[in-house]
Amino acid sequence: MIGDLLAEVARPGITHVIAGMGPGPFTGLRIGIAAARTFALGRGIPVIPIPSHFAIAQSADVQGRFAVVTDARRREIAVSVFDGADADGIPNLVLPTRLEKRGAELAEPVHEVAELSASALAVVGARAIAAGRTLADAEPLYLRSPDVVQPGAPKRVSA
């Protein structure tokens, strides 16, 4: 797969790199974003950050208001609520992404997926570029603090 990607570097016409910014598992996000940034740096082109739930909403065959739900691990789900698309054809986010306990009752119909479509991510990214819009920050969307913490002061030992 890396070899195929490197073959694309020589291909003309690539002007942007679209990167899914989460929510998602820490390691997976870091690897994907690092790969996107590295490829873009090598080409001298910009990275366009897109919230992953926008791509899921883009490919959902749902009318009206609905919730995009993905596994957030630890018996939790990441939930974003959308309602149709805006004038630019980008899914219309009406409630920002949040964590909920798995099994929580949601008011909206649920669209749950386990995988993200790269082509749907590209569609949202292309529409954002065409509209001159920024949909996400350059940093990943993490919904909880990392497990790793700085160690505290060393314990005092009496002599």
C-alpha positions in Angstrom: 0.0 0.0 0.0 2.9 2.4 0.8 4.5 1.6 -2.5 1.2 2.4 -4.3 1.0 5.7 -2.4 4.6 6.6 -3.3 3.8 5.9 -7.0 1.1 8.6 -6.7 3.7 11.2 -5.7 4.9 11.4 -9.3 1.4 11.7 -10.6 0.4 15.3 -11.7 -2.8 16.9 -10.8 -2.9 16.2 -7.0 -3.5 19.7 -5.4 -4.7 18.9 -1.9 -4.6 16.1 0.7 -7.8 15.5 2.6 -7.3 14.1 6.2 -10.0 12.7 8.5 -9.4 14.5 11.8 -11.6 12.3 14.0 -13.2 11.5 16.2 -11.4 8.2 16.3 -8.9 6.1 18.3 -5.8 8.0 19.2 -3.2 5.8 17.4 -5.2 5.5 14.2 -5.8 9.2 14.0 -2.1 10.0 14.6 -0.9 7.5 12.0 -3.4 8.7 9.3 -2.8 12.4 10.0 1.0 11.9 9.9 0.7 10.0 6.6 -1.4 12.8 5.1 0.9 15.6 6.3 4.0 13.7 5.1 2.5 13.1 1.6 1.4 16.8 1.4 4.8 18.0 2.6 6.5 15.9 -0.1 4.2 17.4 -2.8 4.2 21.0 -1.4 0.4 21.0 -1.2 -2.0 21.8 1.7 -3.7 19.3 4.0 -7.5 19.9 4.3 -8.7 18.7 7.7 -12.2 17.2 7.6 -14.2 15.9 10.7 -14.7 12.1 10.0 -18.4 12.2 10.9 -19.0 14.6 8.0 -17.8 11.9 5.6 -20.1 9.3 7.2 -23.0 11.8 7.0 -22.1 12.4 3.4 -22.5 8.8 2.5 -25.5 8.1 4.7 -28.7 7.5 2.8 -30.9 9.2 5.4 -33.4 12.0 5.1 -33.9 14.7 7.7 -32.2 14.9 11.1 -30.0 11.9 12.1 -27.1 11.0 14.4 -23.8 9.6 13.1 -22.5 7.2 15.7 -19.0 5.6 15.9 -17.4 3.4 18.5 -15.3 5.5 21.0 -14.1 2.5 22.9 -14.5 2.1 26.7 -18.3 1.4 26.3 -18.8 4.9 24.8 -19.9 6.2 21.4 -19.1 9.4 19.6 -22.2 11.1 18.4 -22.7 14.0 15.9 -26.2 15.2 14.7 -26.8 16.3 11.2 -29.8 17.6 9.3 -29.5 17.4 5.5 -26.9 19.4 3.6 -26.1 23.1 3.4 -26.0 25.2 0.3 -22.5 24.0 -0.5 -23.6 20.3 -0.4 -21.8 19.7 2.9 -23.6 17.8 5.6 -25.3 20.3 8.0 -24.0 19.7 11.5 -26.6 20.8 14.1 -25.2 19.3 17.3 -21.4 19.0 17.7 -19.6 15.8 18.4 -19.9 14.5 21.9 -19.3 11.3 23.9 -22.3 9.2 25.2 -22.4 5.9 27.0 -23.0 3.0 24.7 -26.7 2.2 24.8 -27.7 5.8 25.5 -31.1 6.8 24.1 -30.7 9.2 21.2 -33.5 11.4 20.0 -32.5 11.1 16.4 -32.4 8.1 14.1 -29.0 6.5 14.3 -26.5 5.9 11.4 -23.7 3.8 12.9 -20.7 2.6 10.9 -17.4 0.9 11.7 -15.4 2.2 8.7 -14.9 5.6 7.1 -15.2 5.9 3.4 -12.2 7.7 1.9 -14.2 8.7 -1.2 -16.9 10.3 1.0 -14.2 12.1 2.9 -12.8 13.3 -0.4 -16.3 14.6 -1.6 -16.7 16.6 1.6 -13.1 17.9 1.3 -13.6 18.9 -2.3 -16.9 20.7 -1.5 -15.2 22.6 1.4 -12.3 23.6 -0.9 -14.7 24.8 -3.6 -16.7 26.8 -1.0 -13.5 28.2 0.6 -14.5 26.8 4.0 -12.6 25.3 6.9 -14.5 22.5 8.6 -11.9 21.4 11.2 -8.8 22.5 13.1 -5.4 21.3 12.1 -5.3 19.2 15.2 -7.2 15.9 15.7 -10.6 15.8 17.4 -10.1 13.9 20.6 -13.1 13.6 22.8 -11.3 12.6 26.0 -8.0 13.2 27.6 -5.1 10.8 27.0 -4.5 8.0 29.5 -0.9 8.9 29.8 -0.1 11.6 32.4 3.0 13.3 33.6 4.4 11.6 36.7 4.0 13.4 40.0 6.7 14.4 42.3 8.9 11.6 43.5 7.9 10.0 46.8 9.9 11.1 49.8 11.9 8.4 51.3 13.1 8.7 54.9 16.6 7.6 55.8 
